[in-house]
Amino acid sequence: MEAVSVVLILLLAVVVSGGISRVLPISLPTPLVQILLGAVIGLSTSYRVELDPELFLLLFLPPLLFLDGWRIPKDELLKDIPTVVELALGLVLITVVGMGVFIHWMIPAMPLTVAFALAAVVSPTDPIAVSAIAARVPIPKRMMHILEGESLLNDASGLVCLRFAVAASLTGTFSAGAAALNFVWVAGAGLVLGVAVTLAVTGAKSWFNRRWGEDPGSQILVSLLIPFGAYLLAEHLHASGILAAVGAGVTMTFAEISRQTLAVTRMRRNSVWDTIQFALNGIIFVLLGEQLPAILAGAKHTVVVTGHGSAWWLAAYVAAIVAGLAILRFVWVWMSLRLTIHRKRYRGDAMVTPDWRLVAAMSFAGVRGAITLAGVLTLPLALDDGTPFPARDLAIFLAAGVIIVSLVLASIALPALLKGLAMPSEPSKQAEEDAARVAAAEAAIRAIERRQHELAEDHGNADRYAVAGARIMDLYRERIESRSQEPTDASRIEERLAREYRLIGVKAERIAIRDLALARKIGSATAQKLTRELDLSEARFRG
């Protein structure tokens, strides 16, 4: 019963944090509000959350990484793949090695392998935290795409490095050659297994649905089980469950394109996944706040072992790590942009030297968040011989401190740096969208005409079917005409006004249906059906 109470309290804290962050007069990121609420829970209640590292890893990381891989824009990722790889792989390796050595030098009581583990968990970035910080200052789209791609890949690379560092801590040995070969198997097999699980599950689901129909509830549940299945299978075969979850998520995009699902299934599934993402990310930050008092007590004891007695040394360690991460990231981002400029100019493309604020914004956008905390909390409680894992509490405290400080710094610096900042212009996708809409409308007209002929041959009375079909085909022809000609300012204004009028009409319909339902002039089932139709219309017109 106590476990259920803890879960409910954590979920309530996540809900409350969202409301508090919106009503505060100052722009405070939601993750910081969640950390503060978690600290209040930890200090004011008798409930304590005992975290099992393996269980924590299984419950939180697979669905979050799967969803990141599923929803990330693939075309934008491929367009900037050199920059993304430089940040997600090169910067992670440099961070793990450089910051690992630096942390061990700064804190000799922390073994080198544990220092590498700490450096590995602070290397991944969190675009969700960045979005929360910059909610009132729009991030340039291309910059956000790079951050999302970097986060997707560096989550996986950082956590794989963490796995090797933990293994070295447990066994006391490390071989670079063996680690390189093991990395190839762990990474390659993890990705292949993730892809295979998604293709197998979606293929079987599609085959079943074609024969016996589709049930939205079961389809949503299947999508929730895929990341856990991929993760557990990969871990059972000693591959990377993290990369399996990422590979499964990326594959879902292409599997969904080739295997169609019902519209109601997609809408409900998106809502379910949005809720899960919001809840899991929020719970992780609330748990960070709840664990802070106990983490601080254990870390202070570890600091005493190093020869220091003041808690201020903890703040100094956090500040030094944050500074080291910031310097490494700034230098690497600057080098990456210079390489990008050099490649563009070598191919003969015109390239403008980016504003220095872009480098600074990309550097401050390297906020640490949920993945860092989830990773550090998976450090084992004990070594193979049963002795406590060395400096575990200190590593958790330092990772938590890096998360909090990076959030605070970014919340101050990013709005100032992003204000008025423009990324290099990108080609408009309006022509691509218009062409797709025209092609879809033409396909719809052909399908309606075929159905008209079939009905007329089977039942006669061709005029009835011709009139009904013409009314629908006129809508599609209107779309083709509006998209085939070059849009003018007047046509754009008319389209915007039409959209506005449609939304006004939907709002009026909604009020009328509500009044009829309250007056008992229509039943609740009818009201719900009409409301769902209006929801679809509103989503279409707002989109």
Order of alpha helices (4+ residues) and beta strands (2+ residues): alpha-alpha-alpha-alpha-alpha-alpha-alpha-alpha-alpha-alpha-alpha-alpha-alpha-alpha-alpha-alpha-alpha-alpha-alpha-alpha-alpha
